[in-house]
Amino acid sequence: MGVFSIQTPDAECTQRVGRALALELLPGDCVALVGDLGAGKTCLVRGLAEGLGCDAANVSSPTFTLMHRYTGSLCDLVHVDAYRLREAGELRDAGVDTSEPGAIIAIEWPRRVPGVLPARHVEVRITPIGETERQIDVQDDHGTLAERLAAAVGPKACPSCKQPADTFGAHWPFCGPRCRGADLGRWLTGQYQISRPIEERDLDEG
């Protein structure tokens, strides 16, 4: 079992974790979102939508409609809210399939409908630890998702001084303005060099 844990200072950073998670998922994957009302589950789903190429501005909690589907350039996202349900049969009667192979499924309040989650799913637990701060724990029992998320958004050493850098700091991936400025200075003085001429395809790759 792998668990990736991170604390986010605000909603924007919680959404950023969702974007990183989306890029590690495949069509057919299911994400179980666990957390109290107002914890930030829908906020993280907006990040999933962004990562999959959906219009995140359209994402809202489907509490009264049970399900929203968003078309993405990488993969569709199906957003399910089981808060008002009492058993798994109600979800199935509504035509919601949590094992749809052509989309990523994100389901809020999954414990209200036990038995609907596929055996292979990712659990994301969001816990408020302050007014805007959140503790996010991503559990994956069947793969290396936790390791991949740690590489994408987990704490890293500052590339300049090797001290820990704040993942969500204003100067990321550097630990602060001094190291950012020092790195820029190395570029300006020619200490860093590009190993080959820049080609047009490099610009296309962004």
C-alpha positions as protocol buffer text, in pm:
chain_id: "A"
residue {
  index: 1
  type: MET
  ca { x: 0 y: 0 z: 0 }
}
residue {
  index: 2
  type: GLY
  ca { x: 128 y: 347 z: -90 }
}
residue {
  index: 3
  type: VAL
  ca { x: 16 y: 669 z: 73 }
}
residue {
  index: 4
  type: PHE
  ca { x: 106 y: 1019 z: -46 }
}
residue {
  index: 5
  type: SER
  ca { x: 41 y: 1297 z: 207 }
}
residue {
  index: 6
  type: ILE
  ca { x: 69 y: 1671 z: 160 }
}
residue {
  index: 7
  type: GLN
  ca { x: -64 y: 1988 z: 322 }
}
residue {
  index: 8
  type: THR
  ca { x: -202 y: 2261 z: 98 }
}
residue {
  index: 9
  type: PRO
  ca { x: -229 y: 2624 z: 217 }
}
residue {
  index: 10
  type: ASP
  ca { x: -532 y: 2722 z: 8 }
}
residue {
  index: 11
  type: ALA
  ca { x: -790 y: 2610 z: -247 }
}
residue {
  index: 12
  type: GLU
  ca { x: -568 y: 2691 z: -545 }
}
residue {
  index: 13
  type: CYS
  ca { x: -300 y: 2452 z: -416 }
}
residue {
  index: 14
  type: THR
  ca { x: -558 y: 2183 z: -342 }
}
residue {
  index: 15
  type: GLN
  ca { x: -666 y: 2218 z: -703 }
}
residue {
  index: 16
  type: ARG
  ca { x: -304 y: 2186 z: -811 }
}
residue {
  index: 17
  type: VAL
  ca { x: -282 y: 1849 z: -635 }
}
residue {
  index: 18
  type: GLY
  ca { x: -591 y: 1743 z: -830 }
}
residue {
  index: 19
  type: ARG
  ca { x: -423 y: 1843 z: -1157 }
}
residue {
  index: 20
  type: ALA
  ca { x: -115 y: 1638 z: -1071 }
}
residue {
  index: 21
  type: LEU
  ca { x: -330 y: 1340 z: -974 }
}
residue {
  index: 22
  type: ALA
  ca { x: -522 y: 1355 z: -1303 }
}
residue {
  index: 23
  type: LEU
  ca { x: -202 y: 1319 z: -1501 }
}
residue {
  index: 24
  type: GLU
  ca { x: -122 y: 993 z: -1318 }
}
residue {
  index: 25
  type: LEU
  ca { x: -460 y: 829 z: -1386 }
}
residue {
  index: 26
  type: LEU
  ca { x: -585 y: 621 z: -1678 }
}
residue {
  index: 27
  type: PRO
  ca { x: -932 y: 587 z: -1833 }
}
residue {
  index: 28
  type: GLY
  ca { x: -1134 y: 351 z: -1618 }
}
residue {
  index: 29
  type: ASP
  ca { x: -970 y: 458 z: -1292 }
}
residue {
  index: 30
  type: CYS
  ca { x: -1195 y: 549 z: -999 }
}
residue {
  index: 31
  type: VAL
  ca { x: -1116 y: 811 z: -733 }
}
residue {
  index: 32
  type: ALA
  ca { x: -1302 y: 787 z: -401 }
}
residue {
  index: 33
  type: LEU
  ca { x: -1317 y: 1130 z: -235 }
}
residue {
  index: 34
  type: VAL
  ca { x: -1351 y: 1118 z: 144 }
}
residue {
  index: 35
  type: GLY
  ca { x: -1406 y: 1426 z: 359 }
}
residue {
  index: 36
  type: ASP
  ca { x: -1665 y: 1623 z: 551 }
}
residue {
  index: 37
  type: LEU
  ca { x: -1887 y: 1891 z: 401 }
}
residue {
  index: 38
  type: GLY
  ca { x: -1673 y: 2185 z: 293 }
}
residue {
  index: 39
  type: ALA
  ca { x: -1350 y: 1986 z: 310 }
}
residue {
  index: 40
  type: GLY
  ca { x: -1260 y: 2067 z: -50 }
}
residue {
  index: 41
  type: LYS
  ca { x: -1364 y: 1757 z: -243 }
}
residue {
  index: 42
  type: THR
  ca { x: -1522 y: 1951 z: -530 }
}
residue {
  index: 43
  type: CYS
  ca { x: -1220 y: 2181 z: -536 }
}
residue {
  index: 44
  type: LEU
  ca { x: -994 y: 1881 z: -594 }
}
residue {
  index: 45
  type: VAL
  ca { x: -1232 y: 1759 z: -867 }
}
residue {
  index: 46
  type: ARG
  ca { x: -1183 y: 2094 z: -1043 }
}
residue {
  index: 47
  type: GLY
  ca { x: -813 y: 2014 z: -1045 }
}
residue {
  index: 48
  type: LEU
  ca { x: -884 y: 1670 z: -1190 }
}
residue {
  index: 49
  type: ALA
  ca { x: -1092 y: 1838 z: -1461 }
}
residue {
  index: 50
  type: GLU
  ca { x: -812 y: 2080 z: -1548 }
}
residue {
  index: 51
  type: GLY
  ca { x: -559 y: 1799 z: -1567 }
}
residue {
  index: 52
  type: LEU
  ca { x: -783 y: 1603 z: -1804 }
}
residue {
  index: 53
  type: GLY
  ca { x: -846 y: 1901 z: -2031 }
}
residue {
  index: 54
  type: CYS
  ca { x: -1202 y: 1971 z: -1916 }
}
residue {
  index: 55
  type: ASP
  ca { x: -1341 y: 2317 z: -1849 }
}
residue {
  index: 56
  type: ALA
  ca { x: -1294 y: 2342 z: -1473 }
}
residue {
  index: 57
  type: ALA
  ca { x: -1521 y: 2648 z: -1458 }
}
residue {
  index: 58
  type: ASN
  ca { x: -1817 y: 2417 z: -1524 }
}
residue {
  index: 59
  type: VAL
  ca { x: -1739 y: 2187 z: -1232 }
}
residue {
  index: 60
  type: SER
  ca { x: -1988 y: 2199 z: -947 }
}
residue {
  index: 61
  type: SER
  ca { x: -2109 y: 1953 z: -688 }
}
residue {
  index: 62
  type: PRO
  ca { x: -2375 y: 1722 z: -841 }
}
residue {
  index: 63
  type: THR
  ca { x: -2556 y: 1678 z: -508 }
}
residue {
  index: 64
  type: PHE
  ca { x: -2904 y: 1704 z: -658 }
}
residue {
  index: 65
  type: THR
  ca { x: -2833 y: 1550 z: -999 }
}
residue {
  index: 66
  type: LEU
  ca { x: -2608 y: 1271 z: -868 }
}
residue {
  index: 67
  type: MET
  ca { x: -2372 y: 1292 z: -1165 }
}
residue {
  index: 68
  type: HIS
  ca { x: -2204 y: 1540 z: -1397 }
}
residue {
  index: 69
  type: ARG
  ca { x: -1998 y: 1440 z: -1699 }
}
residue {
  index: 70
  type: TYR
  ca { x: -1728 y: 1669 z: -1835 }
}
residue {
  index: 71
  type: THR
  ca { x: -1566 y: 1618 z: -2174 }
}
residue {
  index: 72
  type: GLY
  ca { x: -1188 y: 1648 z: -2169 }
}
residue {
  index: 73
  type: SER
  ca { x: -918 y: 1660 z: -2431 }
}
residue {
  index: 74
  type: LEU
  ca { x: -728 y: 1377 z: -2257 }
}
residue {
  index: 75
  type: CYS
  ca { x: -1016 y: 1189 z: -2100 }
}
residue {
  index: 76
  type: ASP
  ca { x: -1373 y: 1249 z: -1984 }
}
residue {
  index: 77
  type: LEU
  ca { x: -1444 y: 1301 z: -1615 }
}
residue {
  index: 78
  type: VAL
  ca { x: -1755 y: 1165 z: -1444 }
}
residue {
  index: 79
  type: HIS
  ca { x: -1825 y: 1339 z: -1112 }
}
residue {
  index: 80
  type: VAL
  ca { x: -2061 y: 1157 z: -876 }
}
residue {
  index: 81
  type: ASP
  ca { x: -2201 y: 1281 z: -543 }
}
residue {
  index: 82
  type: ALA
  ca { x: -2363 y: 1009 z: -331 }
}
residue {
  index: 83
  type: TYR
  ca { x: -2440 y: 1232 z: -31 }
}
residue {
  index: 84
  type: ARG
  ca { x: -2820 y: 1196 z: -60 }
}
residue {
  index: 85
  type: LEU
  ca { x: -2815 y: 821 z: -124 }
}
residue {
  index: 86
  type: ARG
  ca { x: -2879 y: 545 z: 127 }
}
residue {
  index: 87
  type: GLU
  ca { x: -2762 y: 238 z: -62 }
}
residue {
  index: 88
  type: ALA
  ca { x: -2566 y: 133 z: -369 }
}
residue {
  index: 89
  type: GLY
  ca { x: -2878 y: 27 z: -556 }
}
residue {
  index: 90
  type: GLU
  ca { x: -2995 y: 388 z: -582 }
}
residue {
  index: 91
  type: LEU
  ca { x: -2675 y: 477 z: -764 }
}
residue {
  index: 92
  type: ARG
  ca { x: -2716 y: 191 z: -1008 }
}
residue {
  index: 93
  type: ASP
  ca { x: -3084 y: 276 z: -1061 }
}
residue {
  index: 94
  type: ALA
  ca { x: -2975 y: 627 z: -1161 }
}
residue {
  index: 95
  type: GLY
  ca { x: -2761 y: 477 z: -1437 }
}
residue {
  index: 96
  type: VAL
  ca { x: -2426 y: 558 z: -1277 }
}
residue {
  index: 97
  type: ASP
  ca { x: -2152 y: 308 z: -1361 }
}
residue {
  index: 98
  type: THR
  ca { x: -1842 y: 348 z: -1143 }
}
residue {
  index: 99
  type: SER
  ca { x: -1646 y: 108 z: -1364 }
}
residue {
  index: 100
  type: GLU
  ca { x: -1689 y: 295 z: -1693 }
}
residue {
  index: 101
  type: PRO
  ca { x: -1376 y: 218 z: -1898 }
}
residue {
  index: 102
  type: GLY
  ca { x: -1378 y: 536 z: -2106 }
}
residue {
  index: 103
  type: ALA
  ca { x: -1362 y: 796 z: -1829 }
}
residue {
  index: 104
  type: ILE
  ca { x: -1212 y: 883 z: -1493 }
}
residue {
  index: 105
  type: ILE
  ca { x: -1473 y: 843 z: -1218 }
}
residue {
  index: 106
  type: ALA
  ca { x: -1458 y: 1072 z: -913 }
}
residue {
  index: 107
  type: ILE
  ca { x: -1713 y: 986 z: -646 }
}
residue {
  index: 108
  type: GLU
  ca { x: -1783 y: 1192 z: -334 }
}
residue {
  index: 109
  type: TRP
  ca { x: -1923 y: 1023 z: -22 }
}
residue {
  index: 110
  type: PRO
  ca { x: -1839 y: 670 z: -148 }
}
residue {
  index: 111
  type: ARG
  ca { x: -1907 y: 512 z: 192 }
}
residue {
  index: 112
  type: ARG
  ca { x: -2277 y: 591 z: 158 }
}
residue {
  index: 113
  type: VAL
  ca { x: -2291 y: 342 z: -129 }
}
residue {
  index: 114
  type: PRO
  ca { x: -2072 y: 50 z: -17 }
}
residue {
  index: 115
  type: GLY
  ca { x: -1998 y: -208 z: -280 }
}
residue {
  index: 116
  type: VAL
  ca { x: -2000 y: 21 z: -583 }
}
residue {
  index: 117
  type: LEU
  ca { x: -1629 y: 99 z: -586 }
}
residue {
  index: 118
  type: PRO
  ca { x: -1418 y: -122 z: -813 }
}
residue {
  index: 119
  type: ALA
  ca { x: -1150 y: -328 z: -642 }
}
residue {
  index: 120
  type: ARG
  ca { x: -885 y: -107 z: -794 }
}
residue {
  index: 121
  type: HIS
  ca { x: -951 y: 250 z: -689 }
}
residue {
  index: 122
  type: VAL
  ca { x: -767 y: 544 z: -539 }
}
residue {
  index: 123
  type: GLU
  ca { x: -885 y: 695 z: -210 }
}
residue {
  index: 124
  type: VAL
  ca { x: -830 y: 1067 z: -153 }
}
residue {
  index: 125
  type: ARG
  ca { x: -898 y: 1186 z: 200 }
}
residue {
  index: 126
  type: ILE
  ca { x: -920 y: 1563 z: 256 }
}
residue {
  index: 127
  type: THR
  ca { x: -909 y: 1696 z: 612 }
}
residue {
  index: 128
  type: PRO
  ca { x: -936 y: 2066 z: 705 }
}
residue {
  index: 129
  type: ILE
  ca { x: -654 y: 2172 z: 936 }
}
residue {
  index: 130
  type: GLY
  ca { x: -725 y: 2545 z: 925 }
}
residue {
  index: 131
  type: GLU
  ca { x: -947 y: 2800 z: 756 }
}
residue {
  index: 132
  type: THR
  ca { x: -799 y: 2731 z: 413 }
}
residue {
  index: 133
  type: GLU
  ca { x: -533 y: 2469 z: 488 }
}
residue {
  index: 134
  type: ARG
  ca { x: -600 y: 2107 z: 402 }
}
residue {
  index: 135
  type: GLN
  ca { x: -434 y: 1773 z: 472 }
}
residue {
  index: 136
  type: ILE
  ca { x: -457 y: 1553 z: 163 }
}
residue {
  index: 137
  type: ASP
  ca { x: -383 y: 1180 z: 183 }
}
residue {
  index: 138
  type: VAL
  ca { x: -388 y: 974 z: -135 }
}
residue {
  index: 139
  type: GLN
  ca { x: -395 y: 599 z: -86 }
}
residue {
  index: 140
  type: ASP
  ca { x: -324 y: 353 z: -366 }
}
residue {
  index: 141
  type: ASP
  ca { x: -325 y: -17 z: -276 }
}
residue {
  index: 142
  type: HIS
  ca { x: -226 y: -153 z: -616 }
}
residue {
  index: 143
  type: GLY
  ca { x: 54 y: 55 z: -768 }
}
residue {
  index: 144
  type: THR
  ca { x: 312 y: 329 z: -746 }
}
residue {
  index: 145
  type: LEU
  ca { x: 79 y: 629 z: -759 }
}
residue {
  index: 146
  type: ALA
  ca { x: 202 y: 764 z: -425 }
}
residue {
  index: 147
  type: GLU
  ca { x: 561 y: 765 z: -549 }
}
residue {
  index: 148
  type: ARG
  ca { x: 466 y: 936 z: -874 }
}
residue {
  index: 149
  type: LEU
  ca { x: 269 y: 1206 z: -693 }
}
residue {
  index: 150
  type: ALA
  ca { x: 559 y: 1265 z: -457 }
}
residue {
  index: 151
  type: ALA
  ca { x: 783 y: 1321 z: -758 }
}
residue {
  index: 152
  type: ALA
  ca { x: 530 y: 1560 z: -913 }
}
residue {
  index: 153
  type: VAL
  ca { x: 425 y: 1778 z: -620 }
}
residue {
  index: 154
  type: GLY
  ca { x: 598 y: 1645 z: -313 }
}
residue {
  index: 155
  type: PRO
  ca { x: 872 y: 1825 z: -118 }
}
residue {
  index: 156
  type: LYS
  ca { x: 1204 y: 1855 z: -301 }
}
residue {
  index: 157
  type: ALA
  ca { x: 1547 y: 1996 z: -235 }
}
residue {
  index: 158
  type: CYS
  ca { x: 1617 y: 2345 z: -366 }
}
residue {
  index: 159
  type: PRO
  ca { x: 1826 y: 2300 z: -685 }
}
residue {
  index: 160
  type: SER
  ca { x: 2057 y: 2579 z: -571 }
}
residue {
  index: 161
  type: CYS
  ca { x: 2129 y: 2520 z: -201 }
}
residue {
  index: 162
  type: LYS
  ca { x: 1979 y: 2170 z: -161 }
}
residue {
  index: 163
  type: GLN
  ca { x: 1774 y: 2279 z: 141 }
}
residue {
  index: 164
  type: PRO
  ca { x: 1403 y: 2181 z: 155 }
}
residue {
  index: 165
  type: ALA
  ca { x: 1186 y: 2399 z: -68 }
}
residue {
  index: 166
  type: ASP
  ca { x: 819 y: 2474 z: -2 }
}
residue {
  index: 167
  type: THR
  ca { x: 619 y: 2292 z: -269 }
}
residue {
  index: 168
  type: PHE
  ca { x: 362 y: 2572 z: -275 }
}
residue {
  index: 169
  type: GLY
  ca { x: 599 y: 2861 z: -212 }
}
residue {
  index: 170
  type: ALA
  ca { x: 615 y: 3164 z: -440 }
}
residue {
  index: 171
  type: HIS
  ca { x: 971 y: 3077 z: -546 }
}
residue {
  index: 172
  type: TRP
  ca { x: 924 y: 2705 z: -618 }
}
residue {
  index: 173
  type: PRO
  ca { x: 1133 y: 2503 z: -703 }
}
residue {
  index: 174
  type: PHE
  ca { x: 1376 y: 2728 z: -513 }
}
residue {
  index: 175
  type: CYS
  ca { x: 1360 y: 2776 z: -138 }
}
residue {
  index: 176
  type: GLY
  ca { x: 1350 y: 3156 z: -159 }
}
residue {
  index: 177
  type: PRO
  ca { x: 1435 y: 3471 z: -357 }
}
residue {
  index: 178
  type: ARG
  ca { x: 1807 y: 3445 z: -286 }
}
residue {
  index: 179
  type: CYS
  ca { x: 1845 y: 3104 z: -451 }
}
residue {
  index: 180
  type: ARG
  ca { x: 1615 y: 3202 z: -737 }
}
residue {
  index: 181
  type: GLY
  ca { x: 1827 y: 3511 z: -799 }
}
residue {
  index: 182
  type: ALA
  ca { x: 2150 y: 3313 z: -777 }
}
residue {
  index: 183
  type: ASP
  ca { x: 2023 y: 3067 z: -1036 }
}
residue {
  index: 184
  type: LEU
  ca { x: 1924 y: 3351 z: -1270 }
}
residue {
  index: 185
  type: GLY
  ca { x: 2269 y: 3501 z: -1223 }
}
residue {
  index: 186
  type: ARG
  ca { x: 2434 y: 3180 z: -1335 }
}
residue {
  index: 187
  type: TRP
  ca { x: 2233 y: 3191 z: -1658 }
}
residue {
  index: 188
  type: LEU
  ca { x: 2320 y: 3554 z: -1719 }
}
residue {
  index: 189
  type: THR
  ca { x: 2691 y: 3503 z: -1661 }
}
residue {
  index: 190
  type: GLY
  ca { x: 2710 y: 3197 z: -1886 }
}
residue {
  index: 191
  type: GLN
  ca { x: 2770 y: 2940 z: -1612 }
}
residue {
  index: 192
  type: TYR
  ca { x: 2474 y: 2747 z: -1749 }
}
residue {
  index: 193
  type: GLN
  ca { x: 2475 y: 2654 z: -2115 }
}
residue {
  index: 194
  type: ILE
  ca { x: 2230 y: 2476 z: -2341 }
}
residue {
  index: 195
  type: SER
  ca { x: 2393 y: 2160 z: -2472 }
}
residue {
  index: 196
  type: ARG
  ca { x: 2271 y: 2211 z: -2830 }
}
residue {
  index: 197
  type: PRO
  ca { x: 2109 y: 2485 z: -3040 }
}
residue {
  index: 198
  type: ILE
  ca { x: 1739 y: 2543 z: -2982 }
}
residue {
  index: 199
  type: GLU
  ca { x: 1532 y: 2399 z: -3266 }
}
residue {
  index: 200
  type: GLU
  ca { x: 1177 y: 2481 z: -3373 }
}
residue {
  index: 201
  type: ARG
  ca { x: 1047 y: 2152 z: -3233 }
}
residue {
  index: 202
  type: ASP
  ca { x: 1169 y: 2253 z: -2887 }
}
residue {
  index: 203
  type: LEU
  ca { x: 944 y: 2558 z: -2898 }
}
residue {
  index: 204
  type: ASP
  ca { x: 649 y: 2346 z: -3010 }
}
residue {
  index: 205
  type: GLU
  ca { x: 696 y: 2112 z: -2711 }
}
residue {
  index: 206
  type: GLY
  ca { x: 653 y: 2408 z: -2474 }
}
